[in-house]
Amino acid sequence: MAVSIDSCRVVTGILKSLVLGVRKSRASDAVDETRMTKTVIFEQNAGVASIILNNTEKHNSLGQVEISAIETALNTLPDDIRVVVLVSGGGPTFCGGASLKELSSGELSGDRFQAMTNHFAHLPIPTVAIINGNVFGGGFELAVSCDFRICASDITARIPAAELGLCYPIDGIRRITARLGINTARRLLVGAEQFGADDMKALGMVSEVAEPAAVVDTGMQIAERLSGLAPLSVRAMLEIIRQTEEDRFDPARAAELADICSGSNDLKEGLAAKRERRTAEFHGH
């Protein structure tokens, strides 16, 4: 998979290098911070944090080391981060789910993996999954846990639990059903069907399909746009949507969130920017 060097400014040098398979260094690729293990890389730049899965030899399967690295990244997000992106650093697979080797040996529990996907699903800021490779099992649930999903046109997705004799984790079944619908959940989970990119878009699994060479750039542009919106508004509406999705709508909390937005400096800035025909600069207060 190739990505153009003229990527959106949020795509930093390390991510480009991983996807291209070469290391490139340019002053314009400077980032606020980069942390990495061998198999998970964390970057942040211009309000966007990127979690890059880099365990390509094992199809980006997630064991204890990878899950711990992801949890650490999510637990230590700086206050100025407005969007989190999940993407593969390369190889044919976006994410193969939990490490079967570690599950079989008892090193990793299904609950540990589920806790991580729950963390993604309940982050107070938007999440974007750039599905730039095939995705299987828990890897697909991890993608579904993200608010926005875009995939490459040449990928496939499936959850083979029924072929293995497993009942998929309950939280995962509920989330997949709530976000994708009952009929699609049946086909994915009970039928263990494989879906291509066009079917995924038609069924609402992803919102956009891009050519393989453009999918990372396109996904990062979505993240950049989200990071430029009013953070109080984004957080408020995201929380209300999730309450509704999980059948726990709280009218009092929703009214409180709306009032916070109505009394914010960001609203004044947004209205002023419209009048003055300029880009608003939001600060989250």
Secondary structure by P-SEA (a helix, b strand, c coil): ccccccccccccaaaaaaaacbbbbbcccccccccccccbbbbbcccbbbbbbccccccccccaaaaaaaaaaaacccccccbbbbbbcccccccccccaaaaaaccccaaaaaaaaaaaacccbbbbbcccccccaaaaaaaaaccbbbbcccbbbbbccccccccccaaaaaaaaaaccaaaaaaaccccccccaaaaaaacccccccccccaaaaaaaaaaaaaaccaaaaaaaaaaaaaaaaccccaaaaaaaaaaaaacaaaaaaaaaaaacbbbbbccc
